[in-house]
């Protein structure tokens, strides 16, 4: 596709609406409803979310990660703490998450503060992972420059051959919980007059506002 033709590429949004009278007063419950919709409709990778963090000099970076749990305490994902995102979050815990389910013409934006999960929670999730995923987390120096892929593959084969039954979580790997301060639900609407409902945390309760598209 030629670059100059992108300006004329358009898609009309008309699958649903987001009415203030029908949303739940608790954004976690509302998020759960939308996640259930995404799963029941067969959305591919419904738990995939963009994670944005801020590095040195205020420079942002973003990547896709997978949501592994959520409740009233926050939204959980797991990673290598020595990775770029892990280091950036340790230096500046304020992050943003974005879910986009294009088949439903829906988006959820979350802003908040990330904190490490406890050892027990990280250990339990690590133990639940497929053995290859556990081995990969152990051998991969995530985000660091490596000479080639062969070295990693060799380390992983040796680890699985000699220690497959006793792979334990390395201390540099674990979870982050994003404690939300803002959650926005976006529903595509015709004519780009989209619905946007924002929940803002004020002390111990949520304020609900409608935003202009």
Secondary structure, DSSP 8 states (H G I E B T S, - for coil): --GGGGGG------S----TTTS-SSHHHHHHHHHHHHHHTT-TTTTEEEEEEE-GGG-EEEEEEE--EEETTEEEEEEETTSHHHHHHHH--EEEEEEEEGGGTEEEEEEEEEEE--HHHHHHHHHHS-HHHHHHHHH--TTS--S-SHHHHHHHHHHHHHHGGG----TTEEEEEEEEEEEEEEE--GGG--EEEEEEEETTEEEEEEE--
